[in-house]
Amino acid sequence: MHQLTFASNKAPTSGVCGQKTSNLCLILFLKVKGSEQQYASLLDRFKNDPVTIAYVYSEEEPALVLQFGIEANYGAVVYRPKRGKFIRISSE
């Protein structure tokens, strides 16, 4: 699981959800540091799929929160970096 920052997200050659990345990115927006460990089981679930799992601490990366329209500083998106498209995942 990778920590994503605004700078690494905008870097075209970055291996973590950069603009030239062809994999889908599952980006988890977290409120509490260290809470990414509860999602470790996702790594096994998607290990054979073209999915990169990344997390963002919402308070440290407000630009990414705004970019993806995350409300209440937590949530998740499935992002297609090459096309610049995403879908927010909600609990509703």
Summary of the structure (lengths in Angstrom):
residues: 92
radius of gyration: 12.2
end to end distance: 25.5
largest distance: 34.9
contacts: 247
relative contact order: 0.26
helix: 24%
strand: 29%
